[in-house]
Amino acid sequence: MKVIICGAGQVGWQIARHLSGEKNDVTVVDNNPDLVRRATDTLDVQGIAGFASYPDVLDRAGARDADMVIAATYSDEVNMVTCQVAHSVFSVPKKIARLRSQSYLNAIYSDLYRREHMPIDVVISPEREVADAALRRLKHPAAFDTESFLGGRAQLMGITLDDDCPVVHTPLRQLSDLFSTLRAIVVGVRRGGRLFAPDPADQLFPRDEVYVFAHKDDANRALEIFGKEISRAERAVVVGGGNVGLAVARALEKRTERVRMKVIEKDRRTAEQAADALERTIVLNGDGLNMELLEEANVRRADAILAVTDDDKTNILACVRGKAAGAKLAICLINDPSLTSLMAPLNIDAHINPRTTTVSSILRHIRHGRVRGVYSIGDAEAEVIEAQVLSTSPIAGRALRDIDFPEGVLVGAVMKGDQVLRPTGRMRIEEGDVIAIFSMAAEVPEVERLLQVSIDFF
């Protein structure tokens, strides 16, 4: 597949890293020569320095025979024009654009733009992706990471093990025997900063970060087994009333279970806009780091504080102050991945990385064949891939124990019809089954080969 990635920032670089690692023909375009040089020096990609929306630049990047253009520059307008030029001048089959402006998104999602006038096949909104991630964290407050799979019937949860966790020092094989009816499996473990797919003989230790794949009906039981208290957020304080904070507050207002919310926004105009857009939420104008304002928001009784401003340090400090004042859960928006190591020492329960959520969303739309979902874990260290098994797949008609999965790959769940099952060695994979696989990044190409998902691109 020949792909042109416009924008060599964090998102563009990660997408280029994924696709070039899977032996695709990738060209990166950016008007910053230093970013282009970084991409070509560290990845197996070609680079073009120039404005992605210029036809001659796209031509030099190979747009005449490209299969896809991914427009992920920092400018919405450049991304939109790039897709338009790719369609009108070069007839590129698939165009993906990252858009941030709420005005553009409202117009596109309300069908005011017809495809023939603004030919963008897939619109990615980082703010919407982040808001969705924040809502998933609130649904399972005990998990630091969550994502739904198999049509919402299964849940991936990241859980940090405490010293008093009842299942530490127990081999995973023994856990399966002890909880034979539990439809859950540990697919990934992060220990000492290193992520790996565990063997059945491996034990878990305090302070491990484990990724558990569970049937949605068994998710709470799995959390309890790993020593986590099940709770529901009834009161929340949101620091930041911009696009992300507003999207979170709107979604919480629509929930059938009432969530009492207060939003703190520093900019007066943004605060007024948020107050006009929300019906049952109190919006306070002021600094989210001000303890008096946090007390006015009643943060000491809050089940959760969500800090989602556009400043990482403000988010971190707001979460620290909120937790110190009594909030049970702190969720922090972090753009700089180098700051994530501070989360545990600062007692911040969960963080959201917009780059990771955006990369996962884009990968979901560019995977081949019958891939139905992709979720990127950590700093693109691993993926969970959900795909339908084709008749031509090497795994079709074989028992799981007879399939030569590479080290670093584990099956999290299998859906047969409408039934989600915990994988066992004797389970036979058939055509039409949907399988969810945890794979370390280096093994993704082999997983795609086993699934035979590199036949079609779109």
KOLKOL-886242 format. One record per atom (N, C-alpha, C, CB): x, y, z; residue in one letter. Coordinates in steps of 0.2 Angstrom, whole numbers, plus 2048, in hexadecimal, padded with zeros to 3 digits. Glycine has a CB too. Layout:
! residues N
XYZa...
! end
This chain:
! residues 458
8047FA800m800800800m804806800m7FB800806m80380B7FCk8078117FBk8038177FFk8088137F4k80681A804v80281E808v806825809v80181C810v80382B808i80683180Ai803834810i805836804i808835815i80683881Bi80883F81Bi809834821i80384481Cc80584B81Cc80584D823c7FF84F818c80A84F825g80B85182Cg81084C830g805852830g81684F832a81B84A835a81B84C83Da82284B832a81684E840g81684F847g81584884Ag810854849g813849851q812843855q80E83D851q81084485Cq80883F84Fv80383B84Cv806838846v7FC83E84Cv80883D841g80A83B83Bg81083683Bg80C841837g815837840w81B833841w81982C843w820836846w81482C848q81282584Aq80E821845q80D826850q80A824841i80782183Ci80C81E837i802825838i811823835a816821830a81A81B833a81B82782Fa81B81B83Ar81F81583Dr81B80F83Cr820817844r81580F83Dh81180983Dh811806836h80A80A83Fh80F80B831l80E80882Al815806827l80B80E826l81A80A828s821808825s823802828s82680E826s82280182Fg8247FA832g8207F482Fg8227FB839g81B7F582Ce8177F0828e8187F0821e80F7F182Ae81E7F381Fk8207F2818k81C7F6813k8217EB816k8187FB815n8157FF810n81980480Dn80E802814n818807808d81B80C804d819813807d81B80C7FDd81D81680Cv81A81C80Fv81E82280Dv81A81B817v81B82880Ct81E82E80Bt81C833810t81E831803t820837813v81E83C818v81F843815v82283B81Fv81A847816v81A84E814v819853819v81584F80Ev81E85881Ad81D85D81Fd82186381Dd82085A826d81E86981Fn82286F81Dn828870821n81D87581Dn82986C826n82F86D82Bn834868829n82C86C832n83986A826p83E865824p841861829p844869820p84286482Fd844860835d84085A837d84586583Bd83A85B836l835855838l835850832l82E858839l83685282Cv83784E827v83D84A828v837851820v84384D829r84984A82Ar849845830r84F84F82Cr845847835r84584283Br84183B839r841845841r83C83C835a838836832a83C83282Ea83283982Fa840835829t844831824t84A82E828t84683681Ft84D83182Dd85382F830d851829835d856834835d84B829838t84982483Dt84481E83At846827843t841820834l83C81B831l83E81982Al83581E832l83B814828d83C812821d83781581Dd83C80A820d83781C81Cv833820818v836825813v82E82381Dv83382780Fq83582D80Aq83383380Dq83382C803q83683980Cg83483F80Fg83484580Ag838841815g82F84980Ai82E84F806i82D85580Ai82984E801i83185A80Aa83086080Da82C865809a83786380Fa82786780Cg82286C808g81B86C80Bg82286A801g817870808f81087180Bf80C86B807f80D878809f80986780Ca805861809a800863805a80385D80Fa7FD869805s7F786A801s7F986C7FAs7F3870804s7FF86E7F9y8018707F2y80186A7EDy8088737F3y7FE86A7E8p7FE8657E3p8058627E1p7FA8677DDp80A8677E0d8108657DEd8148617E3d81486B7DBd8128627E9v81585F7EFv8128587EFv8148637F6v80C8577EFl8098517EFl80B84C7E9l8018517EFl80C8507E3d80E84C7DDd8158497DEd80F8517D7d81A84D7E2r82084B7E3r8208457E8r8258507E6r81B8457ECa81A8407F1a8178397EFa8168427F7a81583A7E8g8138347E5g80B8337E5g81682E7E8g8078387E5a8008387E6a7FD8357E0a7FD83F7E7a8008357DAr7FD8327D4r7FB82B7D5r8018337CEr7FF8277D9d7FE8207D9d7FD81E7E1d80381C7D6d7FB8237E5a7FB8217ECa7F481E7EEa7FB8287F0a7F481A7F3d7EE8177F5d7EA81B7FAd7EF8107F7d7EE81F7FEm7EA822803m7EE829805m7EA81E809m7EB82E807v7EE83480Av7EB835811v7ED83A805v7F0836816i7EE83781Di7F083E81Ei7F1832822i7EC84381Fa7ED84A820a7ED84B828a7E884E81Ca7F384C82Ba7F384C832a7F8852834a7F5846836a7F7858830t7FB85D832t7F8861838t7FC86282Ct7FB86683Ay7F886A840y7F286F83Dy7FD86E843y7F1870837s7EC874834s7E6870831s7EF87982Fs7E0872834d7DA86F831d7DA87082Ad7D4871835d7DB877828e7DA879821e7DF87681Ce7DB881821e7E587581Ev7EA87181Av7E886A819v7F187281Dv7E586781Fn7E386081En7DD85F819n7E185D825n7D886481Am7D2864815m7D486580Em7CD869818m7D986A80Dv7DB86B806v7DF866803v7DF872806v7E3863807t7E785D805t7E3857803t7EC85A80Bt7DD856806c7D9850804c7D58527FEc7D484F80Ac7D38597FDq7D085B7F7q7D585A7F1q7CE8627F8q7DB85D7F2v7E085C7ECv7E18557EBv7E68607EEv7E28517F0a7E38497EFa7DE8467EBa7E48467F5a7D78487ECh7D28467E8h7D18497E1h7CB8477ECh7D184F7E1s7CF8527DBs7D58527D5s7CE85A7DCs7DB8527D8v7E18537D3v7E484C7D2v7E68577D6v7E48487D7f7E88417D7f7E383B7D8f7ED8417DCf7DD83C7D9s7D88367DAs7DA8317DFs7D78337D3s7DD8337E4v7DF82F7EAv7D982B7ECv7E48327EFv7D98257EDp7D38217EFp7D08237F6p7D481A7EEp7D58237FBk7D3824802k7D682A805k7D481E806k7D282F808k7D583580Bk7D3835813k7D383B808k7D8836817i7D683681Ei7D983D821i7D9831822i7D5841824a7D7847827a7D684882Ea7D384D823a7DA84B832r7DA84D839r7D7854839r7E084C83Dr7D285583Cl7CF85B83Dl7CD85D845l7C885C839l7CF863847r7CE86584Er7C886A84Fr7D4868850r7C786E84As7C287484Bs7BB87184Cs7C3878845s7B8873851q7B1871852q7AC87384Dq7AF873859q7AE87984As7A987B844s7AA87683Es7AB882842s7B087483Cy7B0870837y7AD869838y7B886F835y7AE86783Fl7AB860840l7A4860841l7AE85E847l7A1865843n79A866843n79786683Cn79786C847n79A869838a798869831a79886382Ea79B86F82Da79E85F82Fi79F85982Bi79B85482Ei7A685782Ci79A853835y79684E838y78E84F837y79784E83Fy78C855835s785857834s78485682Cs78385D837s789854829d788853821d78785981Dd78284E820d78985F820l78986581Cl78E865816l78A86B821l793861817y798860812y79685980Ey7A085F815y79585A808r794854804r79B851802r78F8557FEr79B84B801r7A2847800r7A584A7F9r7A1840800r7A084B7F4e7A384E7EEe7A68557EEe79E84D7E9e7A48587F4h7A685F7F4h7AC85F7F9h7A18647F7h7AC85B7FEm7B285B803m7B4853803m7B085E80Am7B88517FFp7B98497FFp7BE847804p7BB8487F8p7BB84780Ai7BF84480Fi7BC83D811i7C0848816i7BF837811d7BC831812d7BB83081Ad7C082B80Fd7C083281Ev7C0831825v7C2837828v7C482B827v7BE83A82Dv7C0840831v7C283D838v7BA845831v7C883F83Ai7CA83D841i7CB844845i7D183A841i7C784384Bs7C784984Fs7CB847856s7C084C851s7D184A857p7D484885Dp7D084A863p7DB84C85Dp7CC850863e7C9852869e7C384D86Be7C6858868e7C084A865r7BA845866r7BD83F869r7B6844860r7C383D866e7C6837868e7C8837870e7CC835864e7CB83D872v7CD83E878v7C783E87Dv7D1844879v7C284187Ba7BB84187Fa7B983A880a7B684687Ca7B983687Bd7B682F87Bd7BB82B880d7B682C874d7C182C880a7C6829884a7C582B88Ba7CD82A882a7C383188Da7C2833894a7BC830896a7C183B894a7B782F892l7B082C894l7B1825896l7AB82D88Fl7B6822892r7B781B893r7BB81A89Ar7BB81788Er7BF81F89Br7C281E8A2r7BD81F8A8r7C88248A2r7B98238A7l7B48248ACl7AF81E8ADl7AF82B8AAl7AE81B8A8k7AA8158A8k7AD80F8ACk7A88128A1k7B480F8ACh7B780A8B0h7BD80E8B4h7BA8048ACh7BB8118B9p7C08168BDp7C68128BFp7BC8198C2p7C580C8C0a7CB8088C3a7D08068BEa7C98028C7a7CF8078B8a7D38068B2a7D780C8B0a7D08028ACa7DD80B8AEf7E18118ABf7E08128A4f7E88118ADf7DE80C8A1d7DD80C899d7D7808898d7E380A896d7D380A893t7CD806891t7CC80788At7C7807895t7C9801887e7C7802880e7C27FC87Ee7CD80187Be7BD7FD87Bs7B87F8879s7B97F5873s7B17FB879s7B87EE872f7B87EA86Cf7B27E686Bf7BF7E686Df7B27E2866l7AD7DD864l7A67E0865l7AE7D7868l7A57E6862g79F7E9862g79C7EB869g7997E585Fg7A17ED86Dg7A07EF874g79F7E9879g79A7F3874g7A07E3876r79F7DD87Br7A57DB87Fr79D7D7876r7AA7DE87Da7B17DC881a7B47E3882a7B57D887Da7B87E3888q7BC7E988Aq7C37E788Bq7B87EB890q7C77EC889l7CE7EB88Bl7CF7F0890l7D37ED885l7D27EE896m7D37F289Cm7DB7F289Em7CF7F08A2m7DD7F889Fg7E47F88A2g7E37F98AAg7E87FE89Fg7E67F58AEi7E67F58B5i7ED7F58B8i7E27EF8B7i7EE7F98BDt7F47F98C1t7F37F58C7t7F68018C3t7F77F08C8l7F67EC8CEl7F97EF8D4l7FA7E58CDl7F57EF8DAd7F87F28E0d7FB7EC8E4d7F27F58E4d7FE7EE8E9d8027EA8EEd7FD7E48F1d8067ED8F3d7F77E68F2d7F27E28F5d7EE7DE8F0d7EE7E58FAd7F07DE8E9c7EC7DB8E4c7EC7D38E6c7EF7DC8DDc7E67D08E6p7E67C98E8p7E97C48E3p7DF7C78E9p7EA7C68DDv7ED7C18D9v7F47C28D7v7E87C18D2v7F87C68DAv7FF7C78D9v8027C08DBv8027CD8DCv8087BF8D7h80C7B98D9h8097B38D7h80E7B98E0h8037B38D3t8007AD8D0t8017AC8C9t7F87AE8D2t8037A78C7p8047A58BFp7FD7A68BCp80779E8BEp7FE7A98B6l7F87AB8B2l7F47A48B0l7FA7AE8ABl7F879F8AFr7F47998AEr7F07978B4r7F97938ACr7F27988BAq7EE7968C0q7E879B8C1q7F37968C6q7E97A18BFl7E37A58BFl7DE7A38BBl7E57AC8BDl7DF7A08B5s7DA79E8B0s7D77988B3s7DD79B8A9s7DA7948B7d7D778E8BBd7D37908C1d7DC7898BDd7D57958C4l7D27988CAl7CB79B8C8l7D679D8CEl7CB79F8C3f7C57A38C0f7C37A08BAf7C77AA8C0f7C179A8B9s7C07968B3s7BA7998AFs7BF78F8B4s7B579D8B3t7AF79F8AFt7B07A78ADt7A979F8B4t7B67AA8AFl7B77B18AEl7BA7B18A7l7BD7B38B3l7B67B58A3r7B87B689Cr7BC7BC89Br7B17B7897r7C27BB89Da7C77C089Da7CE7BD89Da7C77C58A4a7D37C189Ai7DA7BE899i7DF7C4899i7DA7BA892i7E47C389Cv7EA7C889Cv7EE7C8896v7EE7C78A3v7EE7CD892v7F17CD88Bv7F87D188Bv7EC7CF886v7F87D5890g7FE7D9890g8007DB897g7FE7DF88Cg8077DC898v8097DE89Fv80F7E389Ev80C7D88A3v80F7E98A1r8147ED8A1r8187ED8A8r8127F58A0r81E7EB8A8r8227EB8AEr8297EE8ADr8237E38B0r82A7F38B2g8307F78B1g8317FB8ABg8367F28B2g82B7FD8A8g82B8018A2g82B7FD89Cg8318058A2g82B7F689Cr82B7F2896r8257EE896r8317ED897r8227EF890l81B7EB88El81D7E588Bl8177F088Al8197DF88Df81A7D988Af8147D588Af8207D588Df8137D0886a80E7CB886a8107C588Aa80C7C987Fa80C7C4890p80E7BF895p80D7B8892p80B7C089Bp8117B3895d8107AC894d80C7A989Ad8177A8894d8097A4899p8047A189Ep8087A08A5p80179A89Cp80E79F8A5a81279D8ABa8147A48AEa8187998AAa8137AA8ABd8157B08AEd8117B28B4d8157B68A9d8147B58B9q8107B78BFq80F7BF8BEq8147B68C6q80B7C28C2l80A7C98C2l80D7CB8C9l8027CB8C2l80F7D28C9f8127D58CFf80F7DB8D0f81A7D58CEf80F7DE8D7p80D7E48D8p8107EA8D4p80E7E68E0p80C7EF8D2r80E7F48CEr80F7F28C6r8157F78D0r80D7EC8C5d80D7EA8BEd8077EE8BBd80C7E28BDd8077F08B4e8017F38B1e7FF7ED8ACe8037F98ADe7F97EA8ADv7F77E58A9v7F17E78A4v7F57DF8ADv7F17E489Ey7EC7E589Ay7E77DF89Ay7EE7E7893y7E17E089Bv7DC7DA89Cv7D77DB897v7D97DA8A3v7D67D5893f7D17D588Ef7CB7D1891f7D37D2887f7C57D4892a7BF7D1896a7B97D2892a7BF7D489Da7B47CD893h7AD7CE891h7AA7D4894h7A97C7892h7A67D8891k7A47DE895k7A07DC89Bk79F7E1890k79C7D689Bd7997D48A1d79D7D28A7d7947CF89Fd7A37D08A5d7A87CE8AAd7AD7D38ACd7AC7C88A8d7AD7D98A9a7B27DE8AAa7B27E08B1a7B07E48A6a7AD7E18B5n7AD7E38BCn7B07DE8C0n7A67E58BEn7AE7D88BFr7B07D28C2r7B87D18C2r7AD7CB8C0r7BA7D38BBa7C27D28BAa7C57D88BEa7C37D38B3a7C27DE8BFl7C57E38C3l7C67E18CAl7C17EA8C2l7C07DE8CCe7C07DC8D3e7C67D78D5e7B97D98D5e7C67D28D0i7CB7CD8D1i7D27D08D1i7CB7C88CBi7D47D58CEf7DA7D88CEf7DA7DE8D3f7DB7DB8C7f7D67DD8D8g7D67E28DEg7D47E98DDg7DD7E28E0g7CF7EA8D8k7CD7F18D7k7C67F18DAk7CD7F38D0k7C47F78DDe7BE7F88DFe7B97FB8D9e7BE7FE8E5e7B37F88D9i7AF7FA8D3i7AB8018D6i7AA7F58D2i7AB8068D2s7A880C8D4s7A580F8CDs7AC8118D8s7A08148CEr79E8188C9r79E81F8CAr7968168C8r7A08238C5a7A182A8C6a79B82E8C6a7A682D8C1a7998318CCe7938348CDe79483C8CDe78F8328D3e79A83E8CFr79C8458CFr7A28468CBr79C8478D6r7A384B8C7a7A984C8C3a7AA8538C3a7A88488BCa7B18558C3v7B385B8C2v7B885B8BBv7B785E8C8v7B685F8B6v7BA85F8B0v7BD8668B0v7B585F8AAv7C48668AFv7C886C8AFv7CA86C8A7v7CF86B8B3v7C78728A4g7C887389Dg7C187389Ag7CC86E89Ag7BF878897g7B8878894g7B887988Dg7B487E897g7BE87788Ag7BF878882g7BB87287Fg7C6878880g7BD870879n7BA86B875n7BA865879n7BD86A86En7BF86287Cv7BF85C87Fv7BB85C885v7C685A881v7BC86188Ag7B8861890g7B086288Eg7BA867894g7AF866889l7A8867887l7A5860885l7A786D882l7A985D881a7A685687Ea7A5851884a7AB853879a7A9851889v7A984D88Ev7A284F892v7AF84D893v7A2855894a79C857898a795856894a79D85F899a79585788Er78F85688Ar78D84E88Ar790858883r79284A889a79184388Aa78E841890a79783F888a791843896l78F84289Cl78884489El7948448A2l78684A89Be78084C89Ce77A848899e77F853899e77C844894k778840890k777839893k77A83F889k77B837898r77B83189Br77583089Fr78182F89Fr77282A89Ft76C8298A3t76E8298ABt7698228A1t7748278ACe7768278B3e77882F8B4e77C8228B5e7758328B9r7778398BAr77E83A8BDr77283C8BFr78283E8BAv7888408BCv7888488BDv78E83E8B7v78A8498C3r78A8518C5r7918538C3r7898528CDr7918598BFm79785B8BCm7988628BEm79785A8B5m79E8648BEk7A086B8BEk7A686C8B9k7A286E8C5k7A68718B5v7AC8728B0v7AF8798B2v7A98738A9v7B68788B3i7BA87E8B4i7BE8808AEi7BF87D8BAi7BD8868ACe7C08898A5e7C38908A7e7BB8898A0e7C98918A5k7CD8978A6k7CB89D8A2k7D48968A6k7CA89B89Cd7C88A0897d7C18A2897d7CA89E88Fd7BF8A8898r7B88AA89Ar7B48A9894r7B88B289Cr7B68AB88Er7B28AA888r7B08A2887r7B58AD882r7B589E888t7B4897887t7B089488Ct7BB893887t7B0897892a7AC895898a7A5897896a7AE89889Fa7A489D894e79D89F892e79A89A88De79D8A6890e79E898888q79B894882q79A88D885q7A189387Dq79E88B88Aa79C88488Da796884891a7A2882891a79588A895a78F88B899a78988B894a78F89189Da78988E88Fd78388E88Ad782888887d785894884d787884886a78687D882a784878887a78C87B87Fa78587888El783873892l77D875896l789872897l779870898e77287189Be7728708A3e76D86C898e77686B8A5r7768698ACr77C86A8AFr7738628ADr78186D8ACt78886D8AFt78A8748B1t78D86B8AAt78D8758B7i78F87B8B9i79687D8B6i78F87C8C1i7978838B3v79D8858B0v7A088A8B4v79C8878A9v7A68898B7l7AA88E8BBl7AF8918B7l7AC88B8C2l7B08988B7n7B589B8B3n7BB89D8B8n7B28A28B0n7C089A8B7g7C689B8BBg7CC8968BAg7C489B8C2g7D18968BEd7D78928BDd7D688B8C0d7DD8958C0d7D68868BDg7D587F8C0g7DA87D8C5g7D587A8BAg7E08818C5l7E58808CAl7E48848D1l7EC8828C8l7DF8888D1n7DD88C8D7n7D98878DCn7D98928D5n7DC8868E2m7D98828E7m7D28848E9m7DD8818EDm7D188B8E9e7CB88D8EBe7C588C8E6e7CB8958ECe7C788C8E0l7C288B8DAl7C18838DAl7C588D8D4l7C687F8DBl7C58788DCl7C08768E2l7CC8748DDl7C187A8E7e7BD8788EDe7B687B8EBe7BF87C8F3e7B58808E8e7AE8828E6e7AB87D8E1e7AF8898E2e7AF87A8DDa7AD8748D9a7AB86E8DDa7B18738D3a7AD86E8E3n7AB8688E8n7B08628E5n7A48678E8n7B68648E4v7BA85E8E1v7BB8598E7v7C18618DFv7BB85B8EDr7BC8568F2r7B78508F2r7BC8598F9r7B18528EFr7AC84C8EFr7AB8498E8r7A584F8F1r7B084B8E4a7AF8498DDa7B28428DCa7B384D8D8a7AE83E8D8d7B18378D7d7B68378D2d7AB8338D4d7B783D8CEa7BC83D8C9a7BD8458C7a7BA8398C2a7C48468C6i7C684C8C3i7C984B8BCi7CA8508C8i7C784E8B7l7C984D8B0l7CC8548AEl7C484B8ABl7D38548ADa7D685A8ABa7D88598A3a7DD85B8AFa7D485D89Fv7D585C898v7D6863895v7CE859895v7DA867898t7DC86E894t7E186C88Ft7DF873899t7E487188Bd7E9870886d7F0871889d7E7875880d7F0871890d7F7872893d7F886C897d7F8879897d7FE868896d7FF862899d8008648A1d80585F896d8048698A2k80686A8A9k80086C8ADk80C8708A9k7FC8708AAt7F68728AEt7F286C8AFt7F18778A9t7F18678ABn7ED8618ACn7F085D8B1n7ED85D8A5n7F785C8B1i7FA8588B6i7F985B8BDi8028588B5i7FA8628BEl7FA8658C4l7F28658C7l7FC86C8C4l7EE8668C2a7E78668C4a7E585F8C7a7E28688BEa7E785A8C4c7E68538C6c7E98528CDc7E884E8C1c7EF8548CEv7F28548D4v7EF8578DAv7FA8568D4v7ED85D8D9r7E98618DDr7E285E8DFr7E88698DBr7DF85C8D9g7D88598DAg7D88538DFg7D58578D4g7DD84E8DDk7DE8488E1k7E084A8E9k7E48448DEk7E484F8EAa7E68518F0a7E08548F4a7EC8568F0a7DC8578F1a7D685A8F4a7D08558F5a7D385F8EFa7D184F8F2g7CC8498F4g7C98468EEg7C784C8F8g7CA8488E8a7C78458E2a7CA83D8E2a7C98488DBa7C58398E1k7C78328E1k7CB82F8DBk7C082D8E1k7CA8338D5l7CD8318CFl7CF8378CBl7C882C8CAl7D58368C8a7D883C8C4a7DA8398BDa7DE83F8C8a7D783C8B8i7D883B8B1i7DC8418AEi7D28388ADi7E18408ABc7E58458A8c7E68458A1c7EC8468ACc7E584A89Dl7E784A896l7EE84D895l7E284F892l7F2848892i7FA849891i7FB84988Ai7FE844895i7FE84E887n80084E880n80884C87Fn80085587Dn80C84E884d81384C884d814845887d817851888d815840883p816839886p81B83888Bp817834881p82083D88Bs82683C890s82383E897s82B84188Es81D841898l81B84289El81783D8A2l81684989El81583889Et8118328A0t81482E8A6t80F82D89Bt81B82E8A6s81E82B8ACs81D82E8B3s82682B8ABs81A8358B3l8198388B9l8128368BCl8198408B7l80E8338B8m8078328BAm80782E8C1m80382E8B5m80A8288C1a80A8248C7a80D8278CDa80E81D8C6a81382B8CDp81682E8D2p8118348D5p81D8318D1p80E8378D0l80983C8D2l80283A8D4l8098418CDl8018348D4n7FB8318D6n7F58338D2n7F98338DDn7F78338CBi7F18348C6i7EF82E8C3i7F48398C0i7E982C8C3d7E78258C2d7E78238BBd7DF8258C4d7E58288B6a7E58268AFa7E782C8ABa7DE8248ADa7EA82B8A5h7EC8318A1h7E982F89Ah7F38328A1h7E8834896i7E683388Fi7EB83788Ai7DE83688Ei7ED833885n7F2836881n7EE83787An7F8831880n7ED83D878p7EA83F872p7ED83B86Cp7E9846871p7F483B86Cr7F7838866r7F5831866r7FF839867r7F582D86Bt7F482686Bt7EC825869t7F4823872t7E882986Bt7E1828869t7E0829862t7DC82C86Et7E382F85Ft7E3831858t7E682B854t7E6837857t7EC829856v7EF824852v7EB81D852v7F6822855v7E881C857s7E3816857s7DE817853s7E181485Es7DB81D853s7D581E84Es7D781E847s7D2825850s7DD820845i7DF82083Ei7E081983Ci7E582583Di7E4815840l7E680E83Fl7DF80A83Dl7EA80B844l7DA80C841r7D4808840r7D1809839r7CF80B845r7D380F836h7D081082Fh7D580E82Ah7CE81782Fh7DB80C82Bi7DF80B826i7E2803826i7E580F826i7E080082Br7E17F982Br7DE7F5825r7DF7F5832r7E07EF823h7DE7EC81Dh7D87E781Eh7E37E981Ah7D57E5819g7D07E0819g7CB7E081Eg7D47D981Ag7CA7DB823r7C57DB827r7C77DD82Er7C37D4828r7CC7E182Fv7CD7E4835v7C87E9838v7D47E8835v7C57E883Er7BF7EC840r7C17F1845r7BA7E7843r7C77F0848g7C97F584Dg7D17F484Fg7C57F4853g7D47F9851v7DB7F9853v7DC7FE859v7E07FB84Dv7DF7FC85Ey7E0800863y7E8800865y7DC7FE86Ay7EB806865s7F2807866s7F380786Es7F580D862s7F8804870i7F9803877i800807879i7F97FC87Ai80080B87Eg80680E880g80981387Bg80C809882g80F81387Ad812817875d81381386Ed81981A877d80E81186Ca80D80D866a812806867a810811860a81280486De8157FE86Fe8127F786De8177FE876e80B7F886Da8077F286Ba8017F4868a8067ED871a7FD7EF865e7F67F0863e7F27EB865e7F77F185Be7EB7ED865v7E67E7865v7E27E885Fv7E17E886Cv7E27E385Bi7DF7E2854i7D97DE855i7E47E084Fi7D37E1852e7CD7DD852e7CC7DC84Ae7C77E1855e7CB7D5848a7CA7D4841a7C67CE840a7D17D383Ea7C27CE83Bq7BE7C8839q7C37C3835q7B87CA835q7C27BD837v7C67B7834v7C37B682Dv7C67B1838v7C87B6828l7C67B4821l7C77AD820l7CA7B981Cl7C37AA81Bs7C47A3819s7CB7A2816s7BF7A1813s7CF7A7814t7D67A6811t7DB7A7817t7D77AB80Ct7D97A981Ds7DE7AA822s7E17A3824s7DA7AD828s7E77A3826p7EB79D828p7E879B82Fp7F279F829p7E579F832i7E279C839i7DB799839i7E27A283Ei7D879A833a7D1798832a7D1790832a7CE79A82Ca7CC78D837g7CC786837g7D178383Cg7CC783830g7D578783Fr7DA784844r7D878584Br7E1786842r7DA78184Fa7DA782857a7DF787858a7DB77C85Ba7DE78C85Dl7E379185Fl7E978E861l7E0795865l7EA788865r7F0785867r7F4783861r7EF77F86Br7F178285Bd7F5780855d7F7786851d7F077B851d7F578C853i7F779284Fi7FE794851i7F279784Fi80279584Dd80979884Fd80979F84Fd80E795849d8067A2855f8067A9856f80D7AA858f8017AB85Bf8107B0856p8177B2858p8177B4860p81A7B8854p81D7B4863e81D7B686Ae81C7BE86Ae8257B586Ce8187C086Fg8167C786Fg80F7C886Cg81A7CB86Bg80B7C286Bv8047C2868v8007BE86Dv8047C0861v7FA7C086Fl7F57BD873l7EE7BE870l7F67BE87Al7EA7B9870v7E37BA86Ev7DF7BC874v7E07B486Bv7DC7C2874g7D87C487Ag7D17C187Ag7D87CC87Ag7CD7C1875a7C77BE874a7C57BC86Da7C27C3877a7C07B886Dv7BD7B5866v7B67B6867v7C07AE865v7B37B9861m7AC7BA861m7A97B585Bm7AA7C1860m7A57B185Dk7A27AC859k79A7AE858k7A37A485Bk7987B0853g7917B3853g7917B9857g78C7AE855g78C7B985Cd78B7BE861d78F7BC868d7847C0862d7927B7868q7957B486Eq79C7B686Fq7937AD86Fq79E7B9874v7A57BB875v7A87B587Av7A67C2878v7AD7B2878l7B07AD87Cl7B77AE87El7B07A6878l7B97AB884r7C07AC886r7C47A7882r7C17AB88Dr7CA7A887Fp7CD7A387Bp7D079E87Fp7D37A7877p7D079887Ct7D379287Ft7D778E87At7CE78D882t7DC78A87Cg7E0787877g7DD783872g7E578387Ag7D777F874r7D477B86Fr7CE77F86Br7D0776874r7CD78586Dm7C8789869m7CA789861m7C779086Cm7C578785Dr7C7787856r7C478E853r7C3781852r7C979184Fi7C779884Ci7C4796845i7CD79C84Bi7BE799844e7BB79883De7BA79E839e7B479483Fe7B979D833e7B77A382Ee7B17A7831e7B67A0827e7B27AD831g7AC7B1834g7AD7B383Bg7A67AE833g7B17AF83Fd7B27B1846d7B67B8846d7B77AC84Ad7B57BC84Cv7B87C284Dv7BD7C1852v7B37C884Ev7C37C3851i7C87C1856i7CC7C8858i7CE7BC853i7CD7C885Fa7D17CE861a7D87CC864a7CD7D2867a7DD7CF861i7E47CD862i7E87D2865i7E77CA85Ci7EC7D186Bf7F17D686Df7F77D486Af7F17D5875f7FA7D9867s8017D8863s8067DD865s8007D785Cs80C7DB867m8117E0867m8127E3860m8187DD86Am8157E9860a8157ED85Aa8197E9854a8187F485Ba81E7E6856a8237E2852a81F7DC84Ea8297E0855a81A7DA851e8177D484Fe8117D584Be8157CF855e80F7DC84Av8097DD847v8097DB840v8087E5847v80E7DC83Cp80E7D9835p80C7D1834p8157DA831p80F7CE839e80E7C6839e8077C583Be8137C383Ee8047C9840v7FD7C8841v7F87C983Bv7FB7CD847v7FA7CF837e7F67D0831e7F77CB82Ce7F87D782Ee7FD7C782Cr7FD7C2827r7F97BC82Ar8057C0827r7F97BA830l7F57B5832l7ED7B6831l7F67B483Al7EC7BD832l7E47BE831l7E37BF829l7E37C5835l7E87C0825q7E77C181Eq7E37C781Dq7E47BB81Aq7E67CD820v7E27D3820v7E67D881Bv7E17D6827v7EB7D6818s7EE7DB813s7EC7DA80Cs7F67D9814s7E67D780Bi7E47D6804i7E07DC802i7DF7D0804i7DC7DF806d7D87E5804d7DA7EB808d7D17E4804d7DA7F1805f7DC7F7809f7D67FB80Bf7E17FB806f7D17FB807f7CB7FE809f7C57FC804f7CB806808f
! end
